[in-house]
Amino acid sequence: MTSLPVLLIAVWLIGLIVLIWRWMENIRVIHNNLAPGAAASGYMKPGLIPILRFRFSRIDPERLNSVGRNRLGGAIWTERVMYAWMAAGLFLAAYCSDALRS
């Protein structure tokens, strides 16, 4: 009975790796497509929590060129899916811990 929790954890980890790879690729593309004259750190809208400074939803689209603006929508979607996937991992951990105990 332990093979199902192990399989679920492996699938979850593979999914997380793919989402993190996509997130990092979006960071690279958006940082390389800033509009001319946009400061390297001045394209973010101000936020309440300084630790969570980098969020795709806080990027000002006017500070990006056309390639960056086109990629921004997909980057926001990937970021939201990644956070939901990590939250689902909490429920998976609770299920797997119960399943592995019995």
N, C-alpha and C positions, 0 to 999 in steps of 0.2 A: 504493500500500500504506500510505501515511501516513494515510489517512482513518479507518481502524479505530482506531489509537491515539488520534487526536484525538477521535473520537466517544466512546471509552471514558473519556477524561479529562473530557470535557464532562458525560457522564452521572454520573460520580463526583462532580464538583463540584456539580452540581445536587442530587444526593442529600445531599451534605454540608451544603449550604445549608438544605435542608428539615429535616434532623436538628438543626442548630444553632438554627433557628427554633423547633422544637418544644421543645428544651431550654430556651431562653430563656423561652418561654411558660410552661413548667412552673415555672421559677424565680419568675416573676411571680405565678402563682397560689398557689404554696406560701407565698411570703413574705407574701401578702395574707391568708392563712388560718391564721395562728398562733392558738393558743388564747389566750383572755384570761389575762393574767398571765404569758405566756411572754416572756422577754426576747428582744430582737431578735437577739442573737447566742448565746443560751444554749440553743438547741434542737438544736445539733449534738453528737453523741457525740464524745468525744476520739479523736484519731487519731495515728498515728505520724509522718507527714510533714506539717509545718505548711503547706507550699506547697500541698498538695492538700487543703486544708481543706474546700472545698465539694464534697460528693458526696451525691447523693440517698440512697444506701444508708446514710449516717451520720446521717440525720435521725431524731430520736426521734419516733415517731408520736404519743406521748402529748402532745407539745407543739403538735399541730395540731388544728384543729377537724375536723368530719366531712368537709367539702369537701376540705380539705388531705389528710386520710388517704385519701380515695377517689382523689385525683390522684397520690398518692405511688407507688403500684405502677406506673402507667404511666410516671411520671417515671424510675423506676429502670430500667425496660425501655428507654426511649428513650436513657438515658445509656449503657447497655451496648451497644446497637446502634450508637450514635455512635462509641464507642471501637473497636468491631470494624470499622466502616466506615473509620475512619482507619487502622487497621492494614492493612486490605485495600488501601488506597491505596499503601502501601509496595510491595506486590507488583505493583500496577498500574504504579507508576513504574518499577520494574525491567523489566517487560515492555515498556513504551512506550519506554524509553530504548534497549533492544536493537532494537526494531522500527524506530525512527526512524533509527538508525545505518545500517541496511542498506538 
